Amino acid sequence: MKLKRIFAALLAGAALLALVGCGTSGSTGKPASSAASTPKDYTQILHDARSAEDNEYYMIFTKGADGKYTAQYGYSKDYEADQLHDEIANMMMPMLNLEDGMAEDFAASLSTMMVQSYGLAIVKPAEGRTQDVVDALNAYVESEQQSMEHYLEDQYQIAKNAKVETLPSGEVVLVCCEDSDTVLANLKKALAA
């Protein structure tokens, strides 16, 4: 009987040591989050946050793994890859005022027509560049407001209601579109997940 207790205690001790050996020295005791190790799909988040009509008409662009700009949805299917890269690099990125090195990751969608205020963006700023990203996107909003102020009243109201916010998850979002409150709420919900 005494031998069984000693044997059980030894087995319990061995099991405890085996479990302790499975941990890491930096372990917090919390399960690893797959969201922390897997980048968020900002293109899909923008797609899901806006209307089907917007997805049909406005492309969502981002930078590919090869460093070239790429896009999905809207009129992007009408372009060859090099043409698409050039249009985004030479027209759209300057409109957003985002310079190389400011963003770790991003997805955006803009109207380049001068008769419509439309811009959405999710930007994960590079380390130490959050304020630069906020300033760049605020400059986009100010430009839209100035362009539309004495031109198209309905588009001016959209630009006046535009929002640039830094979310608790660290991303900076730009919402300049019809029904901006709903789109912003959708983005916040998706980025908090």
Residue, then its C-alpha position, 0 to 999 in steps of 0.5 A: m500500500k505504501l509502495k503504491r502511494i510512493f509510486a503514485a506520487l512519483l508519477a504525479g511529480a513526473a507529470l507535473l515536470a513534463l507539463v512545466g517543461c511544455g511552457t516557455s519562459g516568457s509565457t503569460g499563461k494566456p493562450a496564443s492568439s492566432a490573430a496576433s500572429t496572422p495579419k488582418d486582411y484589410t482588403q476583405i475588411l474594407h470589402d465587408a464594411r461597405s455596400a455591394e454597390d461600392n464593391e462593384y464600382y471602387m477598387i480596393f488597393t494595397k501593396g503586394a508581397d513583391g512591393k508592387y501595388t495591386a487591387q481587387y474589386g471595382y474597375s481593377k479587372d480592366y487593368e494590366a498589373d503594371q498599369l494598375h501599379d502605376e495608377i495607384a503609385n502616381m495618382m492614388m497614393p499621392m491623394l492619400n499623402l501616404e509616403d513610403g515607410m509610413a505604413e506597415d500595411f494598408a488597404a484603401s479605396l478612393s474615387t479619382m473623379m472630381v465629382q465625388s467625395y469617396g475615400l476609405a482606408i485602413v492603415k497600420p502605421a509603421e512604428g513611430r509613424t501613427q501621427d504622420v499617418v493621421d496627419a496625412l489622412n486628415a490632409y486628404v479630408e481637408s483637400e476633399q472639403q476644399s474641392m467640394e465646398h463651392y462645387l457640389e453641396d451633397q459631396y461637400q457634406i460627405a467630406k465634412n462628415a469624414k472621419v479619421e480615427t486611431l483605433p485601440s487595435g492601432e490602425v488608423v482608419l479613414v471614412c469619407c463616404e455616404d453612410s459613414d457612421t455605419v461604415l466606421a462602425n463596421l470597420k471598428k467591429a471587424l478590426a476589434a475581432 
